[in-house]
Amino acid sequence: MTLADPNAPLTPRSVATSVLRHGALIAITFVMLYPLLWMVASSFKPENIIFTDLSIWPPSFEFGNYRQGWTALQESFSVFFSNSFLVAILVVIGNTVSCSITAYAFARLEFRGRRFWFVVMLGTLMLPYHVTLIPQYVLFLKLGWIDTFLPLIVPKFLAADAFFIFLMVQFFRGIPRELDEAAVMDGCSPWRIYWKIMLPLSLPVLATTAIFSFLWTWNDFLGPLVYLNEASKYTVPLALRSFVDATGQSAWGQLFAMSVLAVLPIFLFFLLFQRLIIEGVASSGMKR
């Protein structure tokens, strides 16, 4: 099989094929983005036309939904954003530190039962979150952590996310062991090898862990719903739920306006670090 010459002259058939291919991709992209574009447009529409006007271009841009939605609940949305940022940043720190240490132990250190415990750790990936939810709730209840941020943060400092451990183990295994042997000959301890050699060489996978930890924590709804009770401690997803009233008196315009603001940090975070995400995942999966 030979590759097509990129310098070959274009023919009418190749031009038509390229136009059809790009047209299909643009159409699929629009279909996938339509719900997001409609939400953004609805955040500028009056309440009475949101579900009757399905266009993605509002008749007029009114910012009343943003002004009213920011202060519509018991607390200002600045409180909810602060809570989400606090939890997300601490989770990022906890995951990157604890998971990297655990992955280093599995990938580099020799200890009894290492393979067995690694298999057990991988087995936890197959457990649905709901299976362990009740035992965890009972444990946190007895510790007096309910209605605090501790159940959302402390487990992350104990390497509770097996996915990130597995990701880092795969990356660490791709780093030559000769570096460890040379460091041992120079008198480095395992801790110093981890700190001085492994971490500086593992920036892509550490960045991937930090980015996914932030995105997943920011979007987490079930965890805060289970453990948080006071409105002053709500995260952004819980605050957005408060706009939807079971009796039917829902402020949809304000909900969409605040949803747009809630999506912005995720969008900007991914836009800035998408190269590191791709690099970290690809290198972790390809290295041996």
C-alpha positions, -999 to +999 in steps of 0.1 A: +000+000+000+015+034-010+007+067+004-008+094-017+016+121-029+007+154-010+021+174-040-002+156-066-025+179-085-061+182-072-088+166-093-125+175-092-133+142-075-108+147-047-120+183-042-156+171-040-146+143-015-128+168+006-157+193+006-182+165+016-159+152+043-154+186+059-191+195+055-200+163+073-175+170+101-189+206+105-224+193+106-216+167+133-197+193+153-227+217+152-250+189+164-227+181+193-223+218+202-259+228+198-270+220+234-241+242+247-248+270+223-285+269+231-278+271+268-256+302+262-283+318+241-310+310+266-290+327+294-297+360+276-334+353+268-365+363+288-380+335+309-412+332+288-395+324+254-367+301+265-385+269+256-404+283+227-374+298+209-349+271+199-326+294+180-290+299+192-291+336+186-313+355+211-335+383+199-317+407+223-289+403+247-302+409+282-279+404+312-307+404+338-305+367+343-268+370+352-274+399+377-304+382+393-289+347+393-258+358+411-277+368+442-309+347+438-301+320+464-295+323+501-258+329+495-241+348+467-226+327+439-192+340+449-195+317+480-202+287+459-174+294+435-150+298+464-161+265+479-156+247+446-122+263+440-111+254+476-122+217+472-108+214+437-074+228+445-070+207+476-080+176+457-055+184+430-027+187+456-038+155+474-041+134+442-008+145+427+012+140+459-004+107+473-009+090+439+026+098+428+041+084+460+020+052+457+028+048+420+065+052+427+063+024+453+045+000+429+068+009+400+102+010+417+103-004+452+106-041+460+084-052+489+065-083+498+031-087+481+037-059+457+020-077+427-009-088+449-016-053+462-012-038+427-039-063+414-061-054+444-057-017+436-066-023+400-096-043+412-110-012+429-113+004+395-141-020+387-161-011+418-189+014+412-188+045+434-222+036+447-210+003+462-187+020+487-209+051+492-229+038+522-198+024+541-179+056+535-209+077+547-212+056+579-174+060+585-175+098+580-206+101+601-189+084+631-158+107+625-181+138+626-171+149+591-206+152+577-215+187+565-178+195+561-154+194+532-133+167+548-150+137+531-144+153+498-107+162+504-091+138+530-094+106+509-075+123+480-045+126+504-047+088+509-043+078+473-080+069+469-080+073+430-067+041+416-069+054+380-043+080+386-020+055+404-022+032+374-016+061+350+016+071+369+028+035+373+027+031+335+047+064+332+073+055+359+079+022+343+090+040+311+118+059+329+151+040+327+161+021+358+197+030+352+189+064+366+179+048+399+210+026+400+232+056+393+215+075+421+219+046+445+256+045+438+258+082+446+241+075+480+206+086+473+178+071+493+145+060+477+128+091+489+155+113+473+153+094+441+115+100+440+119+137+448+150+145+427+147+122+397+112+108+393+091+139+398+111+162+375+109+136+347+071+130+353+057+165+347+034+154+319+017+127+339+015+149+370-001+177+349-026+152+335-035+140+370-039+176+382-061+186+353-084+156+354-086+160+392-097+196+389-122+189+361-138+159+379-140+176+412-154+208+398-182+188+381-188+164+410-224+165+421-231+133+440-203+137+466-213+172+478-249+162+476-243+133+501-220+150+525-230+188+525-261+201+541-257+238+548-262+261+518-232+282+527-210+251+520-225+242+487-204+238+457-214+251+422-232+220+410-253+219+442-261+256+439-273+251+403-297+224+414-313+249+438-327+269+408-349+239+399-379+237+421-398+204+423-431+224+424-424+238+389-414+273+399-380+271+384-358+300+373-345+286+341-330+318+328-310+323+359-300+286+359-287+288+324-268+321+332-251+306+362-244+274+343-225+294+316-204+309+344-198+274+359-186+261+326-161+289+319-134+277+344-135+242+330-134+255+294-105+278+301-086+252+322-089+226+294-080+252+267-048+262+285-036+227+293-050+205+265-015+198+252-003+185+286-034+163+288-028+146+254+010+143+261+005+128+295-021+102+285-003+093+253+031+088+270+016+069+299-001+045+275+027+040+251+058+038+273+069+004+286 
